[in-house]
Each structure stands twice: as C-alpha cells, then as structure tokens.
Amino acid sequence: MVEPVDTAESGRRRPRGRASDSAATRRAIVEAAATLFSTRGYATASLNDIVAGTGMTKGAVYWHFPSKEEIALEIVRQMYASWPPMLAEVVAAHPDALDALVACTYRAADQFSSDLTTQAAKRLLAELPPEAMAKLPQPYVGWQGALCSLITEGQRRGEINRAVEPEGTAQAIVASFFGMQQVSWELTGRRDLLARLENFWKLVLPQLRPEAAGAEG
C-alpha cells in the first residue's frame, strides 16, 4: 500500500542543492529504511518510521522518495547494482576460473552477513507486493549468467571439468547459495552461513576440478 504524501509539507518546492548533498541525503534515507526493513519487514515499517529514523522532515524525505515502496525498490536496485562490479573484482583477483567461482560465493556470503542494505533487499524480495516486484529485474538470472560465463571460460582454459554443463551447474550453485543463506538467516541470523558454504563446496568442488574428468574415464 502506498502511503499518502503530506501535501502541506511536501507541496512546498525546495531549492535544489549540490548533487553531492542530494546523494548523501538519499543514502541516509536508504540506510534508515534498510535498518527498519531488515529487522521489522516491509509491512510493519511505516513511512513515518523511516522519516523518524532519518532525523529529517517529511518534506525532505518526500522530495527524494514519494512513498515507502519507492524507497524499498531503491534498496533492492542498489543490491542488484552492487553485484556486477563485485563479481568483476573477484574474477580479476583470481586468475584461475574455479578459484574465482568459489570466491564469488564467499564474497556474496560476506555481503549478506555484513551489509545491511543487502539484508534488507533480500527480505524485501520476499515481502514486496506483486505490483512492486513487477518493477524490478527478474531475480537470480544475472548471477546465473555471470557464473555460467565463468564456468564456460574455465572449461575453455582447462581449469574446470569439461564434463559439467555450464548453465545447469550455474543454476545449481545459485539456487544452493540463495537457499542456504535463507535457511541460515532463519535459523541463526546468518551466523553459520560460512560453515554451510564450506560444506557445500566440500561436496561440489571435487566434481568441478579438471582431474575429475580423467578420474571418470
């Protein structure tokens, strides 16, 4: 539900400040909302609660975001936007494709464990109404595409078992990671996420090593 705007306060036009000031204000709003959404959920956190968390006036918040839904969508979009550069950085730091594949999941686990915006975004993806979700990109497919490309390149360079199917393998890794982070969140607040990830790779990594192909023959 979109909360009504306080027209008495938001209707007054505010002078535009410097771009850096505007960006800082938006960050402050997003951070305050992420704190609420991650702990209380979308339905329970009101726009008035978010305003109170920022220490700003309602007009200042409405100037940047006209509704609670718009703030929530911005949080999810920021999470999506953070992933391509993060994956690129990890791949650049690991010349071996299999090492990079594993490292991507550990970097993502760290992000889910320590970054409040990511935690809020993941919860919002489960709680936003369908009409809001329709405004967002389809989840998970970006991860699947990036890991599929990494596996394919690793196979070309002889760093990943050529017997595995890249797209199916990428889908399995993405589904396993996002599933385990959800279970970890519900049971321990993600405190055991790294341990779960380590157990996953103990099971899967032998099948992806190049020598696994020779062992099967």
Contacts in CASP RR format, 6 or more apart in sequence:
PFRMAT RR
TARGET T0000
AUTHOR 0000-0000-0000
METHOD contacts of the structure
MODEL  1
MVEPVDTAESGRRRPRGRASDSAATRRAIVEAAATLFSTRGYATASLNDI
VAGTGMTKGAVYWHFPSKEEIALEIVRQMYASWPPMLAEVVAAHPDALDA
LVACTYRAADQFSSDLTTQAAKRLLAELPPEAMAKLPQPYVGWQGALCSL
ITEGQRRGEINRAVEPEGTAQAIVASFFGMQQVSWELTGRRDLLARLENF
WKLVLPQLRPEAAGAEG
2 67 0 8 1.000
2 68 0 8 1.000
2 69 0 8 1.000
3 46 0 8 1.000
3 47 0 8 1.000
3 48 0 8 1.000
3 67 0 8 1.000
3 68 0 8 1.000
5 11 0 8 1.000
5 62 0 8 1.000
5 66 0 8 1.000
5 67 0 8 1.000
6 58 0 8 1.000
6 59 0 8 1.000
6 62 0 8 1.000
9 57 0 8 1.000
9 58 0 8 1.000
9 59 0 8 1.000
9 62 0 8 1.000
10 58 0 8 1.000
10 59 0 8 1.000
10 62 0 8 1.000
10 63 0 8 1.000
10 66 0 8 1.000
11 59 0 8 1.000
12 59 0 8 1.000
14 59 0 8 1.000
14 60 0 8 1.000
14 63 0 8 1.000
16 22 0 8 1.000
22 64 0 8 1.000
25 56 0 8 1.000
25 60 0 8 1.000
25 64 0 8 1.000
26 64 0 8 1.000
26 65 0 8 1.000
26 74 0 8 1.000
28 54 0 8 1.000
28 56 0 8 1.000
29 50 0 8 1.000
29 54 0 8 1.000
29 56 0 8 1.000
29 61 0 8 1.000
29 64 0 8 1.000
29 65 0 8 1.000
29 71 0 8 1.000
30 71 0 8 1.000
30 74 0 8 1.000
30 75 0 8 1.000
30 78 0 8 1.000
30 117 0 8 1.000
31 116 0 8 1.000
31 117 0 8 1.000
32 50 0 8 1.000
32 53 0 8 1.000
32 54 0 8 1.000
32 55 0 8 1.000
33 45 0 8 1.000
33 50 0 8 1.000
33 68 0 8 1.000
33 71 0 8 1.000
33 72 0 8 1.000
33 75 0 8 1.000
33 120 0 8 1.000
34 75 0 8 1.000
34 116 0 8 1.000
34 117 0 8 1.000
34 119 0 8 1.000
34 120 0 8 1.000
34 121 0 8 1.000
35 53 0 8 1.000
35 116 0 8 1.000
35 120 0 8 1.000
36 45 0 8 1.000
36 49 0 8 1.000
36 50 0 8 1.000
36 53 0 8 1.000
37 45 0 8 1.000
37 72 0 8 1.000
37 75 0 8 1.000
37 120 0 8 1.000
37 123 0 8 1.000
37 124 0 8 1.000
38 116 0 8 1.000
38 119 0 8 1.000
38 120 0 8 1.000
38 123 0 8 1.000
41 123 0 8 1.000
41 124 0 8 1.000
41 127 0 8 1.000
42 68 0 8 1.000
42 72 0 8 1.000
42 123 0 8 1.000
42 124 0 8 1.000
42 127 0 8 1.000
42 128 0 8 1.000
43 127 0 8 1.000
45 68 0 8 1.000
46 68 0 8 1.000
47 61 0 8 1.000
47 67 0 8 1.000
47 68 0 8 1.000
47 71 0 8 1.000
48 58 0 8 1.000
50 61 0 8 1.000
50 68 0 8 1.000
50 71 0 8 1.000
51 57 0 8 1.000
51 58 0 8 1.000
51 61 0 8 1.000
54 60 0 8 1.000
54 61 0 8 1.000
65 71 0 8 1.000
65 74 0 8 1.000
69 128 0 8 1.000
69 132 0 8 1.000
72 124 0 8 1.000
72 128 0 8 1.000
72 132 0 8 1.000
73 128 0 8 1.000
73 132 0 8 1.000
73 135 0 8 1.000
73 136 0 8 1.000
75 117 0 8 1.000
75 120 0 8 1.000
75 121 0 8 1.000
75 124 0 8 1.000
76 121 0 8 1.000
76 124 0 8 1.000
76 125 0 8 1.000
76 128 0 8 1.000
76 136 0 8 1.000
77 136 0 8 1.000
78 117 0 8 1.000
78 121 0 8 1.000
79 117 0 8 1.000
79 118 0 8 1.000
79 121 0 8 1.000
79 122 0 8 1.000
80 136 0 8 1.000
80 137 0 8 1.000
82 111 0 8 1.000
82 118 0 8 1.000
83 108 0 8 1.000
83 142 0 8 1.000
83 143 0 8 1.000
83 146 0 8 1.000
84 146 0 8 1.000
86 107 0 8 1.000
86 108 0 8 1.000
86 111 0 8 1.000
87 104 0 8 1.000
87 146 0 8 1.000
90 100 0 8 1.000
90 103 0 8 1.000
90 104 0 8 1.000
90 107 0 8 1.000
91 100 0 8 1.000
91 104 0 8 1.000
91 150 0 8 1.000
93 100 0 8 1.000
93 103 0 8 1.000
94 100 0 8 1.000
94 103 0 8 1.000
96 159 0 8 1.000
97 150 0 8 1.000
97 151 0 8 1.000
97 153 0 8 1.000
97 154 0 8 1.000
97 157 0 8 1.000
97 159 0 8 1.000
97 160 0 8 1.000
98 154 0 8 1.000
98 159 0 8 1.000
98 160 0 8 1.000
98 205 0 8 1.000
98 208 0 8 1.000
98 209 0 8 1.000
100 150 0 8 1.000
101 147 0 8 1.000
101 150 0 8 1.000
101 151 0 8 1.000
101 160 0 8 1.000
101 173 0 8 1.000
101 208 0 8 1.000
102 201 0 8 1.000
102 205 0 8 1.000
104 146 0 8 1.000
104 147 0 8 1.000
104 150 0 8 1.000
105 173 0 8 1.000
105 177 0 8 1.000
105 197 0 8 1.000
105 201 0 8 1.000
106 194 0 8 1.000
106 197 0 8 1.000
108 177 0 8 1.000
109 177 0 8 1.000
109 181 0 8 1.000
109 193 0 8 1.000
109 194 0 8 1.000
109 197 0 8 1.000
111 118 0 8 1.000
112 118 0 8 1.000
112 119 0 8 1.000
112 122 0 8 1.000
112 181 0 8 1.000
112 185 0 8 1.000
112 190 0 8 1.000
112 193 0 8 1.000
113 190 0 8 1.000
113 193 0 8 1.000
113 194 0 8 1.000
119 185 0 8 1.000
119 190 0 8 1.000
122 181 0 8 1.000
122 182 0 8 1.000
122 185 0 8 1.000
125 133 0 8 1.000
125 139 0 8 1.000
128 136 0 8 1.000
140 174 0 8 1.000
140 175 0 8 1.000
140 178 0 8 1.000
143 170 0 8 1.000
143 174 0 8 1.000
144 167 0 8 1.000
144 170 0 8 1.000
144 171 0 8 1.000
144 174 0 8 1.000
145 170 0 8 1.000
147 169 0 8 1.000
147 170 0 8 1.000
147 173 0 8 1.000
147 174 0 8 1.000
148 166 0 8 1.000
148 167 0 8 1.000
148 168 0 8 1.000
148 169 0 8 1.000
148 170 0 8 1.000
151 160 0 8 1.000
151 164 0 8 1.000
151 166 0 8 1.000
151 169 0 8 1.000
151 170 0 8 1.000
152 166 0 8 1.000
154 160 0 8 1.000
155 161 0 8 1.000
155 162 0 8 1.000
155 164 0 8 1.000
155 166 0 8 1.000
158 210 0 8 1.000
159 210 0 8 1.000
160 208 0 8 1.000
160 209 0 8 1.000
160 210 0 8 1.000
161 207 0 8 1.000
161 208 0 8 1.000
161 209 0 8 1.000
161 210 0 8 1.000
161 212 0 8 1.000
161 213 0 8 1.000
162 210 0 8 1.000
162 213 0 8 1.000
163 212 0 8 1.000
163 213 0 8 1.000
163 216 0 8 1.000
164 207 0 8 1.000
164 208 0 8 1.000
169 208 0 8 1.000
173 204 0 8 1.000
176 200 0 8 1.000
176 204 0 8 1.000
177 197 0 8 1.000
177 200 0 8 1.000
180 193 0 8 1.000
180 196 0 8 1.000
180 197 0 8 1.000
180 200 0 8 1.000
181 190 0 8 1.000
181 193 0 8 1.000
183 196 0 8 1.000
184 190 0 8 1.000
184 191 0 8 1.000
184 192 0 8 1.000
184 193 0 8 1.000
184 196 0 8 1.000
185 193 0 8 1.000
206 212 0 8 1.000
END
